[in-house]
């Protein structure tokens, strides 16, 4: 049976007659339905009835509905109310603005606002670089999206993308004390997006592009990097690539292989896949065979963007022209950023000894990780309920913390490799094993190490 998840947690208020032992009935029903009970509280107890709040995790929304129906079907229970805990968490949004200065007296107002603020405006008008010193610009990032590629859900538009951007902003604050703000644009025109971000850039010390579909995301990022004097970072590309490379550095230590000697199969050549390939190439990989939804990528394929042209020119050195299963024979590394269940158990068996499998499609990976671990030496996924989660939160908070501290204007691939090495270094030799190749996202050393690696890139 699939694992339950807090993302599908529900709280049910259930009433039952006291003489029928309703708590026992509730736990029996939930156990039978495969729910994971995380809390059970008696909120009201009378002579003839009891009211219980029971909290449990489900597998998905359909499973949550099935659990509710099963409790409702019991002849001795009445379900009064069902609350979706994830929806409750999002009520009214997840972030807010707070003042950093006291505003309790007329003197406070005179300094924070008129007339005192006029002096600050005049100083910045004389020297625009003072905006970084005297305003929120020094610690603020715009999280920009057009809603065209929201998580794995597709083109949902700006309103539906907002909860993700809010979450991203909350993560920035929690892990790196960076003030980030969602900017969800109601356009998917490349020129309009570029121009809009250019217009709002004076407020921010950095731009984090998020959930913008390929290949448009490549052009948007490239044009903004040319136009702006602040760093532009597309997390779906570069955040993913940094964490994948970090995990790969440590996985290769375990299997005692060198990246330059490995045959690497990369399934999925969109924004994330191309960025992963570029970073691995810079780190020394020379035998990367890439696949997209049309099959293997080689010189017989047409390039629809500069990024795809790079892929064609630098990957698949033998011009392999078979299918994915054929490519897996003798492969040292598989990295999937594609679709569920594209690999079979036989594909993993056919890999080289000491195989590394990163099946990162979410929520369902390219192969069941339990099955992959039967034959591969190291397995990673994008899931939080599996060991070795490849999670971008290991990268982007520390990267932007370092960029803002350094007053950086650009991001280079060399900087990203340094960040991957910094993340990998947060797992010590005694800690390193097949189930622990990347540090916990709650490890405070990660942000510190990554930020320091970024700052080091800008030291003269």
C-alpha positions as CSV (number, residue, x, y, z in Angstrom):
1,X,0.0,0.0,0.0
2,X,1.2,3.6,-0.7
3,X,2.5,5.7,2.1
4,X,0.3,8.2,3.9
5,X,1.3,11.9,3.8
6,X,0.8,14.9,6.1
7,X,-0.1,16.7,2.9
8,X,-3.4,14.8,3.0
9,X,-4.0,15.2,6.7
10,X,-7.6,15.5,7.9
11,X,-9.3,16.2,11.3
12,X,-12.7,14.6,11.8
13,X,-15.1,15.6,14.6
14,X,-17.0,12.4,15.4
15,X,-19.8,11.8,17.8
16,X,-20.8,8.5,19.3
17,X,-22.9,7.1,22.2
18,X,-20.8,6.5,25.2
19,X,-22.0,3.0,26.0
20,X,-20.9,1.8,22.5
21,X,-17.2,2.7,23.1
22,X,-16.9,5.1,20.1
23,X,-13.1,5.5,20.4
24,X,-12.5,1.8,19.9
25,X,-14.8,1.9,16.9
26,X,-13.0,4.9,15.4
27,X,-9.6,3.4,15.7
28,X,-10.8,0.0,14.3
29,X,-12.3,1.7,11.2
30,X,-9.2,3.9,10.6
31,X,-6.9,1.0,11.0
32,X,-9.0,-1.0,8.5
33,X,-8.9,1.8,6.0
34,X,-5.1,2.3,6.2
35,X,-5.2,5.8,7.8
36,X,-2.2,6.9,10.0
37,X,-3.7,8.3,13.2
38,X,-1.6,11.2,14.5
39,X,-4.0,12.5,17.2
40,X,-7.1,11.7,19.1
41,X,-8.8,14.0,21.6
42,X,-12.1,13.9,23.5
43,X,-13.5,17.4,23.1
44,X,-16.8,16.8,24.8
45,X,-18.0,14.1,27.2
46,X,-21.6,13.8,28.4
47,X,-23.5,11.1,30.1
48,X,-25.0,9.7,26.9
49,X,-22.5,10.8,24.2
50,X,-18.9,11.6,23.5
51,X,-17.4,13.9,20.8
52,X,-13.9,13.0,19.6
53,X,-11.5,14.9,17.3
54,X,-9.4,12.4,15.4
55,X,-6.5,13.5,13.2
56,X,-5.0,11.2,10.6
57,X,-2.9,11.2,7.4
58,X,-4.3,9.8,4.2
59,X,-2.6,8.7,0.9
60,X,-4.4,11.1,-1.3
61,X,-7.7,13.1,-1.5
62,X,-9.6,10.0,-2.6
63,X,-8.3,8.0,0.3
64,X,-9.3,10.9,2.7
65,X,-12.9,10.8,1.3
66,X,-12.9,7.0,1.7
67,X,-11.9,7.3,5.4
68,X,-14.6,9.8,6.0
69,X,-17.2,7.6,4.3
70,X,-16.1,4.6,6.3
71,X,-16.6,6.4,9.6
72,X,-19.9,7.8,8.4
73,X,-21.1,4.3,7.5
74,X,-20.6,3.0,11.1
75,X,-24.0,2.6,12.8
76,X,-22.7,4.0,16.1
77,X,-20.8,7.0,14.8
78,X,-21.8,10.4,13.4
79,X,-19.2,12.5,11.5
80,X,-20.0,16.1,12.4
81,X,-17.3,17.9,10.5
82,X,-14.2,17.2,8.4
83,X,-11.3,19.7,8.2
84,X,-8.5,19.4,5.6
85,X,-5.4,20.4,7.6
86,X,-3.5,21.5,4.5
87,X,-6.3,23.9,3.4
88,X,-6.5,25.2,7.0
89,X,-2.8,26.0,7.0
90,X,-3.2,28.1,3.8
91,X,-6.2,30.2,5.0
92,X,-5.4,33.8,4.5
93,X,-2.0,33.0,3.1
94,X,1.3,31.9,4.7
95,X,3.3,35.1,4.8
96,X,2.9,38.7,6.1
97,X,4.8,42.0,6.2
98,X,6.1,43.3,9.6
99,X,7.7,46.6,10.4
100,X,11.3,46.3,11.6
101,X,11.2,49.7,13.4
102,X,9.0,51.0,16.2
103,X,6.2,53.3,15.3
104,X,4.9,54.4,18.7
105,X,5.5,58.1,18.8
106,X,5.4,61.2,16.6
107,X,9.3,61.1,16.6
108,X,9.1,57.6,15.2
109,X,6.8,58.7,12.4
110,X,8.9,61.7,11.6
111,X,12.0,59.5,11.1
112,X,10.3,56.5,9.4
113,X,8.0,58.6,7.2
114,X,7.6,62.3,6.4
115,X,9.5,64.6,6.9
116,X,12.6,62.5,7.7
117,X,12.2,60.0,4.9
118,X,12.7,62.8,2.3
119,X,16.4,63.0,3.3
120,X,16.8,59.3,2.5
121,X,15.1,59.7,-0.9
122,X,17.4,62.6,-1.8
123,X,20.4,60.5,-0.8
124,X,19.4,57.7,-3.1
125,X,18.6,60.1,-5.9
126,X,22.2,61.3,-5.7
127,X,23.6,57.7,-5.6
128,X,21.3,54.9,-6.6
129,X,23.7,52.3,-5.1
130,X,22.6,53.6,-1.7
131,X,19.2,51.8,-2.2
132,X,21.0,48.6,-1.3
133,X,22.2,50.2,2.0
134,X,19.1,52.2,3.0
135,X,16.1,50.1,1.8
136,X,14.8,46.5,1.8
137,X,16.7,45.9,-1.5
138,X,19.7,44.6,0.4
139,X,17.7,41.5,1.7
140,X,14.8,41.1,-0.7
141,X,14.1,38.7,-3.5
142,X,11.3,38.6,-6.0
143,X,9.8,35.1,-6.6
144,X,8.6,35.5,-10.1
145,X,6.3,33.1,-12.0
146,X,3.7,33.1,-14.9
147,X,2.0,30.0,-13.6
148,X,2.9,28.0,-16.7
149,X,4.5,25.0,-15.1
150,X,3.2,24.8,-11.5
151,X,4.9,21.9,-9.7
152,X,4.0,18.9,-11.7
153,X,0.5,20.1,-12.3
154,X,1.0,22.1,-15.5
155,X,-0.2,25.5,-16.8
156,X,-2.5,26.6,-13.9
157,X,-2.1,30.4,-14.2
158,X,-0.9,33.1,-11.8
159,X,-3.6,32.8,-9.2
160,X,-3.1,29.0,-8.8
161,X,0.6,29.5,-8.6
162,X,0.4,31.9,-5.7
163,X,0.3,29.3,-2.9
164,X,3.6,27.8,-4.2
165,X,5.3,31.2,-4.4
166,X,4.1,32.0,-0.9
167,X,5.6,28.7,0.3
168,X,8.8,29.6,-1.4
169,X,8.9,33.0,0.3
170,X,8.3,31.3,3.7
171,X,11.2,28.9,3.1
172,X,13.5,31.8,2.2
173,X,12.7,33.4,5.5
174,X,12.8,30.3,7.6
175,X,16.1,28.9,6.3
176,X,18.2,32.0,5.3
177,X,16.4,35.1,6.8
178,X,15.8,36.4,3.2
179,X,12.7,38.5,2.7
180,X,11.1,37.1,-0.5
181,X,7.8,38.2,-2.1
182,X,5.6,36.4,-4.7
183,X,5.3,38.1,-8.0
184,X,2.7,36.2,-10.1
185,X,2.4,37.7,-13.6
186,X,-0.8,37.5,-15.6
187,X,1.0,37.0,-18.9
188,X,2.9,34.2,-20.6
189,X,4.4,36.4,-23.2
190,X,8.2,36.3,-23.0
191,X,8.7,40.0,-23.9
192,X,6.1,41.1,-21.4
193,X,7.6,39.0,-18.6
194,X,11.1,40.3,-19.3
195,X,9.9,43.9,-19.4
196,X,7.8,43.5,-16.3
197,X,10.6,42.0,-14.2
198,X,12.9,44.7,-15.5
199,X,10.5,47.4,-14.3
200,X,10.1,46.0,-10.8
201,X,13.8,45.2,-10.3
202,X,14.8,48.4,-8.5
203,X,13.0,47.0,-5.3
204,X,14.9,43.7,-5.2
205,X,18.4,42.4,-4.6
206,X,17.8,39.3,-6.6
207,X,15.2,37.5,-8.9
208,X,14.1,33.9,-8.3
209,X,12.3,32.6,-11.4
210,X,9.9,29.8,-10.6
211,X,7.5,27.4,-12.4
212,X,8.0,28.9,-15.9
213,X,7.7,26.3,-18.7
214,X,10.5,25.3,-21.0
215,X,11.9,26.4,-23.4
216,X,10.5,29.9,-22.6
217,X,12.3,29.9,-19.2
218,X,15.7,29.7,-20.9
219,X,15.2,32.8,-22.9
220,X,13.6,34.7,-20.0
221,X,16.5,33.9,-17.7
222,X,19.1,34.7,-20.3
223,X,17.6,38.1,-21.3
224,X,17.1,39.2,-17.7
225,X,20.7,38.3,-16.8
226,X,21.8,40.6,-19.6
227,X,19.5,43.4,-18.6
228,X,19.7,43.5,-14.8
229,X,22.4,44.4,-12.4
230,X,21.1,41.9,-9.8
231,X,21.4,38.0,-9.9
232,X,18.7,36.1,-11.7
233,X,18.3,32.4,-10.7
234,X,15.8,29.9,-12.2
235,X,15.4,27.5,-9.3
236,X,13.7,24.7,-11.3
237,X,16.9,24.6,-13.4
238,X,19.7,25.5,-11.2
239,X,18.5,24.7,-7.7
240,X,17.6,21.2,-8.9
241,X,21.0,20.8,-10.6
242,X,23.0,21.9,-7.6
243,X,21.3,19.4,-5.2
244,X,21.6,16.6,-7.8
245,X,25.3,17.3,-8.2
246,X,25.8,17.4,-4.4
247,X,24.0,14.1,-4.0
248,X,26.0,12.6,-6.9
249,X,29.3,13.7,-5.4
250,X,28.6,11.8,-2.2
251,X,27.0,8.8,-4.0
252,X,30.2,8.4,-6.1
253,X,32.3,8.4,-3.0
254,X,30.3,5.4,-1.7
255,X,30.6,3.4,-4.9
256,X,34.2,4.6,-5.5
257,X,33.7,5.8,-9.0
258,X,34.9,9.0,-10.8
259,X,32.3,11.1,-12.6
260,X,34.4,11.5,-15.7
261,X,34.4,7.7,-16.2
262,X,30.7,7.1,-15.7
263,X,28.0,6.3,-18.3
264,X,25.1,8.6,-17.3
265,X,21.5,8.2,-18.5
266,X,19.4,11.4,-18.1
267,X,15.7,11.0,-18.7
268,X,14.0,14.4,-19.1
269,X,15.7,17.2,-20.9
270,X,13.6,20.2,-20.0
271,X,14.6,23.0,-17.7
272,X,15.9,20.8,-14.9
273,X,17.4,18.1,-17.0
274,X,19.4,20.5,-19.2
275,X,20.7,22.4,-16.1
276,X,21.7,19.0,-14.5
277,X,23.6,18.0,-17.6
278,X,25.4,21.3,-17.9
279,X,26.5,21.2,-14.2
280,X,27.6,17.6,-14.5
281,X,29.6,18.4,-17.6
282,X,31.3,21.3,-15.9
283,X,32.1,18.9,-13.0
284,X,33.8,16.4,-15.4
285,X,31.1,14.2,-16.8
286,X,31.7,13.3,-20.4
287,X,29.3,10.4,-21.3
288,X,25.8,11.8,-20.7
289,X,23.0,10.2,-22.9
290,X,19.8,12.2,-22.7
291,X,16.2,11.3,-23.5
292,X,13.1,13.4,-23.8
293,X,9.5,12.5,-24.6
294,X,10.5,12.0,-28.3
295,X,13.3,9.5,-27.4
296,X,17.1,9.8,-27.4
297,X,18.8,13.2,-28.1
298,X,21.5,13.1,-30.6
299,X,22.7,15.1,-33.6
300,X,19.9,13.9,-35.8
301,X,17.4,15.9,-33.6
302,X,16.4,19.5,-34.2
303,X,17.3,22.2,-31.6
304,X,14.4,24.4,-30.5
305,X,16.5,26.5,-28.1
306,X,20.1,27.4,-27.3
307,X,19.9,25.0,-24.3
308,X,18.9,22.1,-26.5
309,X,21.6,23.1,-29.0
310,X,24.1,22.8,-26.1
311,X,22.7,19.4,-25.2
312,X,23.1,18.1,-28.8
313,X,26.7,19.4,-29.0
314,X,28.0,18.3,-25.7
315,X,26.1,15.0,-24.8
316,X,25.8,11.5,-26.3
317,X,29.4,11.4,-27.6
318,X,28.9,8.0,-29.3
319,X,25.6,9.2,-30.9
320,X,23.7,6.3,-29.3
321,X,20.3,5.9,-31.1
322,X,18.4,3.2,-29.2
323,X,15.7,3.3,-26.6
324,X,15.9,4.0,-22.8
325,X,16.1,0.3,-21.8
326,X,18.9,-0.3,-24.3
327,X,20.8,2.7,-22.9
328,X,20.5,1.5,-19.4
329,X,22.7,-1.6,-20.1
330,X,26.0,-1.0,-18.4
331,X,25.0,2.5,-17.1
332,X,26.6,3.7,-13.9
333,X,24.1,6.5,-13.2
334,X,20.4,7.1,-14.0
335,X,18.9,10.5,-13.3
336,X,15.2,10.9,-14.0
337,X,13.4,14.3,-14.1
338,X,10.6,13.0,-16.2
339,X,7.5,10.8,-15.7
340,X,6.4,7.9,-13.5
341,X,7.3,4.3,-14.0
342,X,9.4,4.6,-17.2
343,X,11.9,2.0,-15.8
344,X,11.5,-1.7,-15.1
345,X,13.3,-3.8,-12.5
346,X,15.2,-5.4,-15.4
347,X,16.6,-2.0,-16.4
348,X,18.2,-1.6,-13.0
349,X,19.5,-5.2,-13.0
350,X,21.2,-4.3,-16.4
351,X,23.1,-1.4,-15.0
352,X,26.8,-1.6,-14.0
353,X,27.8,-2.8,-10.6
354,X,27.5,-0.1,-7.9
355,X,24.7,1.6,-9.8
356,X,23.3,5.0,-8.8
357,X,19.6,5.7,-9.4
358,X,18.1,9.2,-8.9
359,X,14.4,8.8,-9.7
360,X,13.1,12.3,-9.2
361,X,9.7,12.5,-10.8
362,X,7.2,13.7,-8.3
363,X,5.0,12.4,-6.7
364,X,5.5,9.1,-8.5
365,X,9.2,8.4,-9.5
366,X,10.5,6.7,-12.6
367,X,10.7,3.4,-10.7
368,X,9.5,2.3,-7.3
369,X,12.5,3.2,-5.0
370,X,11.9,0.0,-3.0
371,X,12.3,-2.0,-6.2
372,X,15.3,0.0,-7.3
373,X,17.1,-0.5,-4.0
374,X,17.0,-4.2,-4.5
375,X,19.7,-3.9,-7.2
376,X,21.2,-0.4,-7.1
377,X,23.8,0.7,-4.6
378,X,22.3,4.2,-4.0
379,X,18.8,5.4,-4.7
380,X,17.4,8.9,-4.3
381,X,14.0,10.4,-5.0
382,X,12.2,13.8,-4.8
383,X,9.9,12.4,-2.1
384,X,10.0,13.4,1.6
385,X,8.9,9.9,2.7
386,X,12.0,8.2,1.2
387,X,15.7,8.4,2.1
388,X,17.9,10.8,0.1
389,X,15.3,13.4,-0.9
390,X,16.7,15.7,-3.6
391,X,15.1,18.9,-2.3
392,X,15.9,22.4,-3.7
393,X,15.6,23.9,-0.3
394,X,19.1,22.6,0.3
395,X,20.3,25.1,-2.3
396,X,18.3,28.3,-3.0
397,X,18.2,29.8,0.5
398,X,22.0,29.6,1.0
399,X,22.7,30.7,-2.6
400,X,20.6,33.9,-2.2
401,X,21.9,34.5,1.3
402,X,25.4,34.5,-0.2
403,X,24.5,36.6,-3.2
404,X,22.7,39.3,-1.2
405,X,25.6,39.4,1.3
406,X,28.1,39.8,-1.5
407,X,26.0,42.4,-3.4
408,X,26.4,40.1,-6.4
409,X,25.2,41.0,-9.8
410,X,25.6,37.7,-11.7
411,X,25.5,33.9,-11.2
412,X,28.0,31.6,-12.9
413,X,28.0,27.8,-13.4
414,X,31.2,27.7,-11.5
415,X,29.5,29.3,-8.5
416,X,26.8,26.6,-8.7
417,X,29.3,23.8,-8.7
418,X,30.9,25.3,-5.6
419,X,27.5,25.4,-4.0
420,X,27.0,21.7,-4.8
421,X,30.4,20.9,-3.2
422,X,29.4,22.9,-0.2
423,X,26.1,20.9,0.3
424,X,28.0,17.6,-0.2
425,X,30.5,18.6,2.4
426,X,27.8,18.9,5.0
427,X,27.6,15.1,5.1
428,X,30.7,13.9,7.0
429,X,32.6,10.7,6.1
430,X,31.2,8.9,9.2
431,X,27.7,10.0,8.4
432,X,27.8,9.0,4.7
433,X,25.9,5.8,3.7
434,X,23.5,4.6,1.0
435,X,20.5,6.1,2.8
436,X,22.2,9.4,3.7
437,X,24.0,11.2,0.8
438,X,22.5,14.6,1.3
439,X,22.1,16.6,4.6
440,X,18.8,17.3,6.2
441,X,17.0,20.5,5.1
442,X,16.9,21.4,8.8
443,X,20.7,21.2,9.1
444,X,21.7,24.8,9.9
445,X,25.2,24.2,8.5
446,X,23.8,23.9,5.0
447,X,22.8,27.5,4.5
448,X,26.0,28.7,6.2
449,X,28.2,26.5,4.0
450,X,26.4,27.4,0.8
451,X,26.4,31.1,1.5
452,X,30.1,31.0,2.4
453,X,30.8,29.2,-0.9
454,X,28.9,31.9,-2.8
455,X,30.7,34.8,-1.0
456,X,34.1,33.1,-1.7
457,X,33.3,33.4,-5.4
458,X,33.2,37.2,-5.2
459,X,36.4,37.7,-3.1
460,X,39.1,39.6,-4.9
